[in-house]
Amino acid sequence: MQSNENLYVVLASGFPEDRGAVALQTPERGYSWDDIDRGSARIANVLRMLACPGARVAVQVHKSPEALMLYLAALRAGLVYLPLNTAYHESEVAYFLGDAEPAVVVCDSGNLEWVERVARQAGTAHVLTLDADAGGTLMAAAAGQGDAFVAVARQAGDLAAILYTSGTTGRSKGAMLTHGNLASNALTLKEYWGWRPDDVLLHMLPIFHIHGLFVATHGALLSGARMVWLPGLNIDQALRYLPECTLMMGVPTYYVRLLGDARFTRELCAGVRLFVSGSAPLLEDTFREFEARIGPRILERYGMSEAGMITSNPCDPALGERIAGTVGPALPGIAVRVVDDADRSVAAGVTGHVQVRGPNVFAGYWRMPEKTQQEFTGDGWFRTGDLGTLGGAGIPDHYLSIVGRSKDLIISGGYNVYPKEIEIILDDMSGVQESAVIGVPHKDFGEAVVAVVVPRQGASIDVPAMLAGLKAELANFKVPKQIHVVDSLPRNTMGKVQKNVLRQRYG
């Protein structure tokens, strides 16, 4: 890597010579590579006046080209970027800001009143706004700045981003990702997935998430490839732009919904060389239906906030085939192993704990040194919390299959859901004795959130009122699709709730 290992410098090294060419195409207009470079420079000049390198900038805004420029500007200014899901409510954002203590917060104008309130409580000095139509105080301030900015020198070990992720105990944890982590992953995927300057990526993913922000955009920027930049999944827009695209990335929901439309045909997708699915399990039925309808097989890969992309089914047929139900071999330069409870490797086809080691693995959890230490083995492997197998049943021994999550995390529609957070709210509701929240297979979302509630003796449960209360407290993707009322929860001899029994019962 270069002497200045700022991730922006790495990404910009792939920009094409023709900076006037279109880099981002929205339904309304095209943005050139010059627009991206100059726009992010102007924002970086604003950020440099407000915060010093290493400070955090928390961002909860809707997807737009200017939102991408804000991310790149934070990298250029040497700040640590903290993306927040736009569905988060005030209490959720208050926790993140209180934990990360950002110097700058950028939010949608419609949320300014409550964001300013929680930002003040966190000690944040500056709150700016950025709207989907490029309105707001950030772009107004940037308009008066110069369109050149020399990226602040960063080393590979310096923080570039903090992504909050979930576990099974305590509140969300901030995964610290360095410039070196993100650059190594982007460079590896560029080669492994064969990114080309003439590629066109259909980008419908959110950019507060690793899949859309890092995997998709880093690959396109590093390769000088154009992105069709859509605010989210819109079937009509997807069908409109697919004929001019060569790559598409999505969560399983995207593919299920496309397959549900008769206009989604092999002829329409003739120019698409690669379809990638991730962030949630892809059902084998979807994999088979897609292959029968469209021709190529979806490439399923495996990653997480703490490590970026870890494994991937091959892009190049010479490296092997894409196998349904697997997430492929470890990416080049990354090692994966499956072990027992004593961290000893298990035989092929035997289920165990998935662990990973490589330059992609994060620097640890923000302000949680003890938790960080717990999640790494003595010889430096990161405990992913997932259960999986290597090989078995006719699958090559170096192909990984994910069979479950030992940490009970639910991934619904590509978003992480922390059961304990929902259970705490349920248990505090009138008439509730206890609750358990589980994930069950769902064709559209990968997993659906389901709650099982035990009422107090003599009490009755009002399920609609309970759902209304949850919707007021939580982002919509965390709200259970169903609430079941039962007399008791199944437990083992140690008194622990058997969530596996509940999954079987309600799946």
Secondary structure, 3 states (H helix, E strand, C coil): CCCCCCHHHHHHCCCCCCCCCEEEECCCCEEEHHHHHHHHHHHHHHHHHHCCCCCEEEEECCCCHHHHHHHHHHHHCCCEEEECCCCCCHHHHHHHHHHHCCCEEEECHHHHHHHHHHHHHCCCCEEEECCCCCCCHHHHHHCCCCCCCCCCCCCCCCEEEEEEECCCCCCCEEEEEEHHHHHHHHHHHHHHCCCCCCCEEEECCCCCCHHHHHHHHHHHHHHCCEEEECCCCCHHHHHHHHHHCCEEEECHHHHHHHHCCCCCCCCCCCCCCEEEECCCCCCHHHHHHHHHHHCCCCEEEEEECCCEEEEECCCCHHHCCCCCCCCECECCCCEEEEECCCCCECCCCCCEEEEEECCCCCCEECCCHHHHHHCECCCCCEEEEEEEEEEECCEEEEEEEEEEECCCCEEECCEEECHHHHHHHHHCCCCEEEEEEEEEEECCCEEEEEEEEEECCCCCCCHHHHHHHHHHHCCHHHCCCEEEECCCCCECCCCCECHHHHHHHHC
